[in-house]
Amino acid sequence: MRTTFGNSKERVIETVQDDLDPPEMHISDRTLVRKALADFTRRTADFPDYLLLHEGLGAGCNQVLTHDRKAARHPAFSLLKH
């Protein structure tokens, strides 16, 4: 989201938080989004990485694979090596 749309991390956090509040906004799993947002706020990878991570963990995965070195700093990610 930051790279694609040129938004600052703070802007992404603000936008996601604003979207979580209105009850008329359909979000299938607000808890998952909140967990992803918490990781994004504290860590260095992009927000979609943490959404994928928490989707996987919620589905019962112990580890989620990634090519992203920043995302791989999270203990639940495993870095895929080329």
C-alpha positions, 0 to 999 in steps of 0.5 A: 500500500505504501509503495503502490500508492505512495502513502506514508506508514502513518497514513496507512495506519490512519486509513485502516483505523478509520475503516475499522470504525464504521459499522456499515463498513463490511470487513470479514474479520476485524480481529484479523485486521487489528492484529495485522495493523498492530504488527504493521505499527510495530514492525517494518514490513508492509500491511498486506504482509501482516494481513497474509500472516494473520490469515495463515495463522488463523487458518492453523499454519505455524509458519507463513512463507515469504520472499520479503526480508522485512516480513521475515523478521517476524518470528511466524514468517519463514524466508524462502531462499532462492 
